Amino acid sequence: MDTIIILDFGSQYTQLIARKIREQHVYCEIHPFNKIPTLGSDVKGVVFSGSPFSCNAPDAPVPNMTNIKGKLPLLAVCYGAQYLAKWGGGRVQQSKIREYGRANLNYIDNNNPLMKGVPMGSQVWMSHGDTIEILPENYKVICSTENVQYAGYKIEGEETYAIQFHPEVHHSVDGNTLLRNFVVDICCCQQSWTPESFIETTVKELREKVGGDKVVLGLSGGVDSTVAAVLLNRAIGHQLHCIFVDNGLLRKNEFENVLESYKDMGLNVKGVDAKNRFYEVLAGVKDPEKKRKAIGKTFIDVFDAEAKLITDAKWLGQGTIYPDVIESSSVKGPSQTIKSHHNVGGLPDYMKLKLVEPLRSLFKDEVRGVGRQLGIKDELIGRHPFPGPGLAIRILSDVTPEKVHILQEVDHIFIQGLRNAGLYDKVWQAGAMLLPVQSVGVMGDERTYESVVALRAVESVDGMTADWSHLPYDFLAKISNEIINRVKGVNRVCYDISSKPPATIEWE
């Protein structure tokens, strides 16, 4: 398949570049700038991302361009544009005027293929502290703004283009046009990356990879594991054995409801009640990472015991998706590790299973597209993301069955309220947090000293960035009133209005 390689220099927008390219139905992959893959005949072009570094810094990222520049079409964005200008003998210095936010193009080279269809005055998004002051002789300007003369350029004699703005963000109004010009017209990529083509190719690859072996897969009821299961089931049928573990940290009635929803899907599913085992290992554990690791280890122990009951199982299926992979990797410069993911990083040696991850290359919205193409019902495909460690990381401090019960009741009122108000599908993810504080209240004529909960609802596309949802005040007032009246032990409700970044979606 025709492929675009994106080299990550650490920009917060790198994954947005990938998503925007895939929206053009062109496949692309992100790789750290210092781990460039073999560039085979399927690679039709390369993109350099932005970076928090200055290209003048002593520890600035320096890519090996031996097999790229002048040999493949190249689009350098922001840091990439400044690096190429300096590399060619130009001058890059700290900006005298802060170049951040919206700007408008007041010069466009209409004959340049990258700028085809981009109108004069087009709004673009700047985000850099350095700027290009002098271009090398064979670098030709292709667009400018009022404050940035060299907003874009092309190196003469080769298909190398560079821009100092970010076409991948929403604020660059004609960014999609520019990216399409690059990947379709300049790189000549076939627009064949579709859910249909992914399913066809993946089913064939799974059959070849797994052969006649058995695969065990841990179902969670979420979108990713469900789509992974149905995809594997289409490929290998009865060779797939699904296990759904109740870790005691699921939403209210989740275990029973999810098992029921799988009944008519042709999946071989076994439910395992392991609540008490998880509560035992979590007793007294307050540190978020220790909680995650304890849950992950216990899940593997429970899952391993169940998997051993399946004779000759050779593979473990997982619903790992692309953001999981990227967020869990860390090299100098590119995306830093924020938290450990429960489904990334391999298996302990004692589990003699090989990994199969059919969704590893997909973003969340692509997973949903594949699920719809597979015919999975909307009630499963449209479910909000739910963290692997479950309610444990929404209970700040230690986890007890009593705290889980309180949070399940609060969460149920909130989520059901969103559904009843027609707001559920307008929110990307929602949930409740039980805080490790108590507050004074009054109920009737009596003083209370009870727990505080925080409600969280965000709007996003893939969870890499998110904005808090502006839910109606009357809805929040109604939900707050219901929670306080119906959930014993809670007397105060807060609403989280933090965006990601700087805050994460989950509190732990």
N, C-alpha and C positions, 0 to 999 in steps of 0.2 A: 504494500500500500504506500502511495506517495506520502512522505513524511516531512514535517518541518521540525527542526531541532531548536529548542530555546535554551540558551545558556544563561543560567541564573547567577547574577552578580549580587544577589541579596535584596532586590527590590521587594517592597510589600505588594507590588502589583504584578509580579511575575506570573502568578497563576491566572490572573485576569487576562494576560496576553494569550495563554493557552486556551482558556475558555472562549475568547473571542475568535480565535483561529478555528476552533472546533465548530463554532456556530456557522462557519463557512463550509461545514462538512469536509474539512481537511484535517487529517490526523496530525497531532504534534506531540512531542515529549519534552519534558523539562529535565535538564541535566546541570549539575554544578559546573561552573566555568572551568574548574580544574579537573574534571572527570569527563572529558569529551568522549563520546562513544565512537566506535568505528563508523565512518560515514560511507555507507554503501550506496548502491545505485538508487535505492528507494528514497534517500534523503535529497529533497529538491531545493532546500534553502535553510538558512540559519537566521535566528534572531538573537541579538544581544539585549539583555534586559537592562533596566536601570540599576542603581545601587545606592546605598547610604554612604558609600565611600566617595572621596574626591580622587580623581585620577592623578592628582599631584601628591597624594599621601604616600609615605614610604611603604605602607602595607596594602596599597591599592591592588585589587584583583587584576591579574594579567593573564589573559587567555592565550593559548597556543593557536595562532591563526594560520599555521602552515597549510592545512588542508581545507581552509575555509575561504579566506580573503582572495578574491580574484578567481576562485575556482567554483564557488557556489554563490547564488544570490544571497546577499546579506543585508538585513535591516538592523541597524543599531539604534537603540532607544535610550535617550537621556545620557546616562553614564557611558553607554556604549558609543554614542555619538561623540562625546567629549574625549573618550579614550582614543578613538580612531583619529580624531583631529590632532591630538597631541602626538600620537604614534607617527603620523605623516609629516611632522615638523611644524604644525601649527602651534598656537598658544592658547592655553586654557587657564583662566584665573578666576578668583572669587568674584562673584557678581557685586557690582556697586549698588545695583537696585535688586531687591529681593525678588527673585523670579519664581513665585509660587501662586498658584490659582489660575483663574480664567484669563485668557488672552485671545486676541483675534488676529488671524492672518491678514496682513495688508499687502503682501506680495506672494504670488504663486506662479511658478513656471508651468503653464498649462500644457506644454509639450512633454513634460516629464511623466512617465507612466505611473509613478507612485502617486502623483497628485491628480490623476484623472478623475474628474467628477467632484473634486473638492472645491467648493465655491469661494470666491473672494469674501473675506470677512468671517470665514468659518471659525467657530470658537474652539480653542484647544486648551488643554490643561498642562500648565507648567509645574514642575516640582524639583527644583535644583538650586544649590547654593553657588555652584561654579557656572561659568559661561564661556563659550568659545569667542575669543577676541580676534584671532587671526586664523584664517583657513590656509592649508597648504595650497600650492599653485594649481594642482590638478583636481581640486575639490570645487564643485560648482554649486552655488546657492540655488535651492529649488523652492524655498518659502521663507518668509520673514514675518515677524510681528513688530509692533511699534518699538518695543524695547529689546527685542532679540533679532539682530540682523541675520544670524545664521541659525534660524529655527529648523532648517532642514537643508541637506546637501546630498550630492551624488559624486562619487569618485569617477572621473572620466576614464573610459576605457574598460570599465568592469561594472558588473551589476551589484554595486555596493551603495546602499542608501543609508542615510542617518537623519534622525529627527531629535530635537531637544525637548519635545513634549511627549505626553503619554497618550497614544491613540486608543489604548485599551480601556480607559476609564470612561464612565458615562458622560463626564463633562466635555470630553472631546467629541463634539456633535457628529463629525464626519469620520470618526476613527474607524468605524467598521468598513467604510468605503476604502480608506487608505490600506487597511489590512487585507481586504479582499484584492485590491490592486496588486499587493505584494505576493500573496500566496497563490492566487489564481492566474493573474496575467503575467507577472514577472517570473515566478517559480514554476508556472505551468502545471500546478497540482490538479489532479482529478478530484472533483468534489464527491467522493465516494464513501466518506465516513458517516454512515447512517446507522440507526438502530437495526435495520434489517440486515445490513452488511455485517455489522458486529455480531449479531446472533448467528448468522450463517457461518462466518469464519470461526467464531469461538466454539460452536458445537462441533465442528469438524476437528479443531485442535484438541478439544477435550477428549473426544473419542480416540484420537491418536495417542494422546499423552497417557490417559488412564488405561486404555486397553480393556481387558476383562476384569480389572481389579475392582475391589469395593472401596467406596469413599464414605467417610463419616463427616457430617457437617453439623456444627452447632447453630441451631436456629435461635433467634432472639425475638422474633415477631416484627422486627424492623424491616425497612425497605431493602437494605443491602443484603442481609442474609436470606430474605425471601426471594429476591431476584436471583441471587447466586444459586439457591436451591432449585428453583424452577428451571434455570438454565442448565444446571448439571443433570436434572431429571430428564430434560429433553435429550441430552446427549447420551446418558448411560442408563436411564430408567431404573430398574430394580436394583442396580448395583449401588445406588445412593441410599444411605441410612442417615436420617436426620435425628438429632437429639436436642430437645428443648429443656434446658436446666432452669428450674425455679430457684433462684439464689436468694429469695426473700426480699429482694430489692427492686422488684418490678412494680408497675403501677397497680392500682386497685383492680382485682379480678383479672389481671393481665394474663396470667398463666392459663386459666380456664378459657378465656375469650380467644386467645391466640390459637390454642389447640383446636378449638371449634372451627375457627376460620380456615384452618388448613385441611379440614376433612374432605372437601370436595375438589382438592387440587391435585390429587393423585400422588401425594408425597407420602413416603414411609416415615412417620414421625413417632418418636417415643418421648413422653414427658417424664422428667425426673425431679422429684421433690427433694431439694438439698438445702432448704432454708436454714435449718438449725446448724448445719456445718459451717455456713457462711457467717452466721451470727457469732459463733464461737471464735472464729479467727479474727473477727472485727472487734471483739470486746476490748474496750479501752484504747483502741487505736484512733488517734486524732489527726495525725499528719496525712494530708491528701495523697501524696505519692505512696506512702506506706499502705494506705487503704487500697489504692489501685493495685499495687503489687500483691497484697494479700488476697484480693478478690481474683486477680488473674491467676495466681498460683492455685488457689482452691478450685477455680473453674477447671483448670487443666487436670488437677487430681481427680475431680468428679468425672470429667469428660473422659479421661484416660481409662478409668475403671469401667465406664459404660462401653467405650470403644473396644475394650478387650473382650467384651461379650459378643462382639460381632466377629465371627471367624474370618481370618485372613483379610482384615481391613488393611489397606496399604496407604491410603491417602486421607489427608484432612482437608476438607473444603472450608474456605473462609470467605466472608463478605468484605474483605479489605478493598477500599477504594483509593483513588489516586491522592486526594488530600491527606489520607492517613499516612501514606507512604512518604509524602514530601514533608509533612509536619513532624514526622518522627525521625527525619534525617537531619544531620547538622555537620556542616563543614565550614571552613573559614569563609565568611561572607554570606552565602546563601541561607535560606530560611532556617532560623534558629529553632531548636527543640523547645516547645512551650510546655508540653506534658507528654508522658509516655502513653502510647495507645495500646489498648488491651489486645488488639488483633494484628500487631505489627512486630516483627523482630524475631520470627522463627519459633522453634519449639525446643523444650528441654531434651537432652540426649536420651532420656529414658522412654520418651514417646517415639516409637519406631514408625513414624508416619511421615510421608512426604507431603509438602504443601501444594494445594491447587487453589488458585485465587482468580476465578474467572472475571472479576470486576476490577482488578487491580489497576487497569488503565483508565477507568472512568471517573468523571466528576459526578456529584450527586444528581444533578439534573439529567445527566446522560443515563444514569442508572434507572431513573424513573421512566425515561423514554424507552429504554429496553424493556422494562417491566410491562409497560402498556402494550408494546409490540408483542410480548409473550402472552398477553391476554389476562394478566393478573388483575384482580378486581380493584377498583379505585380505593376502597376502604383500607387496603393494605398499601397500595402505591402512594396514596396521599398522606400517610402517617407522618407526623413530625419525627425528626431524628430524636433518638433517645440514647443517652450515654451507656457504653458497655458496662461500666461499674454501677449503673442504675442509680437508685436514690441515695446510695452511700455517699456520693459526691455532691448531693444536694442537701445532705445533713451535715452542716458544719460542726466539727468536733466528732466525738465518738458515736458509734451507731448501736442502737438497741432496738429490739422488736417494737417497743412502745413508741419510740421516735418514728420508726418506719410507718407504723399504723397512723400516727398523726399526719405525717406528710402525705401518705396515700390518700387520706380523706380530703386534705386541702387541695392536692393536685387534681383529684377527681372532680371536685366542685369547679375548679378553674377551667380544666379542659372541657368538661361537659358544658360549662357556661359559654365557652367560645363556640362550641358546636351549635348550641341552641340559638346563639345570637348571630349565626352566619359569619363568624369571624375566624373560624378555625383555618380555613384554606387561604386566608389573607395573611396569616402569620406563618413564618418559616419554622419556628420552634418555640415552644412555650413550656413552662414548668414552674414549680414552686420550690423554694429553699427554706429549710428550717434553720434558723439562726441560733447560735449558742448564747443567746441573751434572753433575759426575761424583762418584762416591763410592767409597770403598775397600771391597773385599769379599774373600772368599776362596772359591776353588773348588778342591776337592781340597786340595793342599798349597800352592797358588800364590796369591799376592796379585793381586787384580784392581783396576783403576781404570776403571770403566765408567759408562754412563749411568743416570740415574734416570728412571722413568716414573711418572706419576700416573694412576690410574683415576678416572673421574667418572661417577656415575649419579644422576639426579635424578627426583623425582616432581613432576608439574605438570599443568596443564590446557592452557594456551596459551603457556607459556614466559615470561609476564610476571613471575610469581613462581614459585619452585621450592624444594623442600626436598630435601636429600640423601637418597638411598635407603638404608635400613637393611638392606643385603644381609647374609645369614648369614655369620658368621665363617668357618665351614668352607668355604663357597664361595670367599670372598676368599683364604683360605689356599691352596686348590687352584689358583686362577687365578694367584696370585703365583708359586707353585712352577712351574707350566707355563711362564710367561713367562720366568722366569730360566733354566730348563733349556733352553728351545727357541729363544730369541731371542738370538743372539750380539750382544754389545755392551751388554746390560742386566744389572745385578746388584742392582738395588733397585727395589721396587714400593711406592708409597704410595697411599692412598685418600683422596680429597678429601671432607671432611665439612662443606663450606661451603654455606650456603643463599643464595638470591637473593631479595631483597637480604640482605646487602650485596654478596656476590660475584655475578658474572654466571655463566651456565652455561658458556660457553666461557672459556678463560683469556686469550684475546686478542680 
